[in-house]
């Protein structure tokens, strides 16, 4: 009888403990804040040191406007001005075509990778947001980025003047010397390819191009010292790393490939970023979440919210927030094989997080 009473007391106390623990977790969970409600799909979002918010508009969402600055919850302007947008016209070398990845460097310059899906050539734009002027426009050679490339994620090493880009169409990493504008393509490594795993969102198998999605190397990021490049396939749960300094030393592909190692686990993700302490943050497509891979190798969801309907990228801003572009990309015709099933508005969110 005493044992039974003790068990009952233990279970009651455990229920109280579990409830308090759950309440504590909820109390410390990040709060998702709305930054912008948009009638068109954002691609990626980036934030300047002074808190100015910019976003590309996904090529699967608009032929009118391609790059914007957020001016309020329901207000945005074309960036740097209207003349750089397509405005439903044909693609032009003087205008932005199909941008996606964007990032600020240490000098607070905005870099934008333009896939050139209609124009047929990939360009890297750099904007001085103080003057709102284009300060660099680099066109990749056709041998590096042939027509049909989908070069869509971007990392900038401002200290050494290098840029790194990921191509999911012809799985590879493009390394660009910003001083000489000479680029090379690194491919043929199995780690660049998609893993053989299905993407299932809300119980529905996701197709891309009429087949179950198998999207190759997509998110990339750099370590704080810019000597390690991290990458992984969208359809993959392995996060890899390689020695980025080898590109600067012009090492051949075999040596670069030999430096590839597993950095940890990741979710099926479209975007990723790395903080100054070596933690990694991923957009978790199948769980409507942002996941963190810490320096001890532990992968956890730091925020889960049903509003995260295809979080495309996560951006670590200097103001202590993670910004997220959410665009319901799986509802576009490229994924549905039919009509656009998106339900605007589309969102840019943010949440405050402790990066220690």
ZIJOVEN-V29089 format. One line per field, one symbol per residue. burial: I if it has 16 or more other C-alpha atoms within 10 Angstrom, else O. Layout:
burial=???
This chain:
burial=OOOOOOOOOOOOOOOOOOOOOOOOOOOOOIOIOOIIIIOIIIIIIIIIOOOOIIIIIIIIIIIIIIIIIIOOOOOIOIIIOIOIIIOOOOIOOOIIIIIIIIIIIOOIIIIIIIIIIOIIIIIIIIIIIOOOOOOOOOIIOOOIIOIOIIIIIIIIIOOOOIIIIIIIOIIIIIIIIIOOOOIIIIIOOOIIIIIOOOIIOOOOOIIIOOOIIIIIIIIIIIIOOIIIIIIIIIIIIIIIIIIIOIIOOOOOIOOIIOOIOOIIIIIIIIIIIIIOOIIIIIIIIIIIIIIIIIOOOOIOIOIIOOOIIIIIIIIIIOOOIIIIIIIIIIIIIIIIOOOIOIOOOIIIIIIIOOOO
